[in-house]
Amino acid sequence: MTASDMAAWWGAGLASLVFGWDIYKWMTAGPRLFLKASPNMQLVGDRSGTEHVFVEVVNRGDKPTTITHLAFYSYKSSLQRILRRRNPAVALVPQPGGSGLPFELGPGQRWVGIAEQDAVFSQHKDGLVYAVVVHSGSSRDSLCPLRRPA
C-alpha cells in the first residue's frame, strides 16, 4: 500500500464521518418542544378554590415555532395511542389562561397556559388523558401525559 492509497482511504473515511455528522444535524434541526403538565394547581389570590391544569412548554431546539392550540386528548388505552389509528377524544381550550395564542416560541423560550381542571376531566371521564400543544414547526402534535386527580 502506497502513501497515496493511505491518503485516499483516510480522505474517504473522514468524508464519511462528516457526511454522517451532517445527516445527524439535519435530523435534529428545528424546534424541539418539551411539555410539562401539572394538575391540581390553584391561582394565588383565587378564593373560589378552582383547580387548574398548568401546561409549560419549552423550545429546546434551534429554530422558532408558533404555538397555535392547547388541547387535551384522551385515548381508551395506550395501544390506541401508539397506533393512532382511531381519533382521540379532543377538548380544545379556546383561550388558555396565561399567554395568549398564537404565540411565537423562539429557541430557549418558555410558554405557559392554564385550563380549568373540572372542564378538562368532565370531557375525559375515562382512559388516558394527554395535554397537547399544536405548533407550526411539526405536523405531529406534542403530547404530555396528565395524571388524573385523586
C-alpha positions as CSV (number, residue, x, y, z in Angstrom):
1,M,0.0,0.0,0.0
2,T,1.5,3.3,-1.1
3,A,1.2,6.6,0.7
4,S,-1.3,7.9,-1.9
5,D,-3.5,4.8,-1.2
6,M,-3.4,5.5,2.6
7,A,-4.2,9.2,2.0
8,A,-7.2,8.1,-0.2
9,W,-8.5,5.8,2.5
10,W,-8.0,8.5,5.1
11,G,-9.9,11.0,3.0
12,A,-12.8,8.6,2.3
13,G,-13.2,7.7,6.0
14,L,-13.1,11.4,7.0
15,A,-15.6,12.3,4.3
16,S,-17.9,9.5,5.5
17,L,-17.8,10.8,9.1
18,V,-18.5,14.4,8.0
19,F,-21.4,13.2,5.9
20,G,-22.8,11.2,8.8
21,W,-22.5,14.2,11.1
22,D,-24.4,16.4,8.5
23,I,-27.2,13.8,8.4
24,Y,-27.4,13.9,12.3
25,K,-27.5,17.7,12.3
26,W,-30.2,17.7,9.6
27,M,-32.3,15.1,11.6
28,T,-32.1,17.0,14.9
29,A,-32.6,20.6,13.5
30,G,-35.7,22.5,14.1
31,P,-37.9,23.1,17.2
32,R,-37.9,20.5,19.9
33,L,-40.8,21.1,22.4
34,F,-40.7,19.7,25.9
35,L,-44.0,19.8,27.7
36,K,-44.9,19.5,31.4
37,A,-48.5,19.3,32.6
38,S,-49.4,19.6,36.3
39,P,-53.0,19.2,37.6
40,N,-54.4,20.4,40.9
41,M,-52.8,23.9,40.6
42,Q,-54.6,26.9,42.3
43,L,-54.1,30.5,41.4
44,V,-52.7,32.8,44.1
45,G,-55.5,35.0,45.5
46,D,-58.3,32.9,44.0
47,R,-60.6,32.2,46.9
48,S,-63.0,30.1,44.9
49,G,-60.8,27.0,45.2
50,T,-60.9,26.3,41.5
51,E,-58.2,23.9,40.4
52,H,-56.4,24.3,37.1
53,V,-54.1,22.2,34.8
54,F,-50.8,24.1,34.3
55,V,-49.1,23.5,31.0
56,E,-45.5,24.6,30.4
57,V,-43.8,24.4,27.0
58,V,-40.0,25.0,26.4
59,N,-38.4,25.1,23.0
60,R,-35.0,23.3,23.3
61,G,-34.5,23.3,19.5
62,D,-32.6,25.7,17.3
63,K,-35.5,27.1,15.3
64,P,-38.6,29.1,16.4
65,T,-42.1,27.7,16.1
66,T,-45.6,29.1,16.6
67,I,-47.9,27.5,19.2
68,T,-51.4,27.6,17.7
69,H,-53.6,25.5,20.1
70,L,-53.7,24.0,23.5
71,A,-55.9,20.9,23.7
72,F,-56.4,17.7,25.7
73,Y,-56.7,14.3,24.1
74,S,-57.9,11.1,25.7
75,Y,-57.4,7.6,24.5
76,K,-59.1,4.4,25.7
77,S,-55.7,2.6,26.1
78,S,-52.0,3.1,25.5
79,L,-52.3,0.7,22.5
80,Q,-54.8,3.1,20.9
81,R,-52.4,6.0,21.4
82,I,-49.5,4.1,19.9
83,L,-51.4,3.1,16.8
84,R,-53.2,6.4,16.5
85,R,-55.5,4.8,14.0
86,R,-58.6,5.9,15.8
87,N,-59.2,9.5,16.6
88,P,-58.9,10.5,20.2
89,A,-61.5,12.4,22.2
90,V,-60.4,16.0,21.9
91,A,-61.1,19.0,24.1
92,L,-59.8,22.3,22.7
93,V,-59.0,25.2,25.0
94,P,-60.1,28.3,23.1
95,Q,-58.2,30.9,25.2
96,P,-55.9,29.3,27.7
97,G,-55.0,31.4,30.7
98,G,-51.5,32.8,30.9
99,S,-50.1,33.8,27.5
100,G,-52.4,34.2,24.5
101,L,-52.3,32.2,21.3
102,P,-50.9,32.1,18.7
103,F,-47.5,32.6,20.4
104,E,-44.1,32.5,18.7
105,L,-41.8,30.4,20.7
106,G,-38.1,31.0,20.0
107,P,-35.2,28.8,20.9
108,G,-34.8,28.7,24.7
109,Q,-38.2,30.4,25.3
110,R,-41.0,29.2,27.5
111,W,-44.8,29.4,27.2
112,V,-47.3,28.8,30.0
113,G,-51.0,28.1,29.7
114,I,-53.7,27.0,32.1
115,A,-57.1,25.4,31.8
116,E,-59.8,24.6,34.3
117,Q,-59.3,21.1,35.6
118,D,-63.0,20.3,36.0
119,A,-63.7,21.2,32.4
120,V,-60.8,19.0,31.2
121,F,-61.7,15.9,33.2
122,S,-65.5,16.3,32.7
123,Q,-65.0,15.8,29.0
124,H,-62.5,13.0,29.5
125,K,-64.1,10.7,32.1
126,D,-62.1,7.6,31.4
127,G,-58.9,6.5,29.7
128,L,-55.6,8.2,29.4
129,V,-55.5,12.0,29.2
130,Y,-52.8,14.0,27.5
131,A,-52.1,17.7,27.3
132,V,-51.4,18.6,23.7
133,V,-49.7,21.5,22.1
134,V,-50.2,22.0,18.3
135,H,-47.4,24.1,16.7
136,S,-46.3,25.1,13.2
137,G,-42.9,23.5,13.5
138,S,-44.1,20.0,13.0
139,S,-47.1,18.0,11.5
140,R,-47.2,15.9,14.7
141,D,-48.7,17.2,18.0
142,S,-46.6,17.3,21.1
143,L,-48.2,15.3,23.9
144,C,-47.6,15.1,27.6
145,P,-49.4,12.5,29.9
146,L,-51.6,14.0,32.6
147,R,-52.3,12.4,35.9
148,R,-55.9,12.2,37.0
149,P,-56.6,14.0,40.3
150,A,-57.4,11.7,43.2
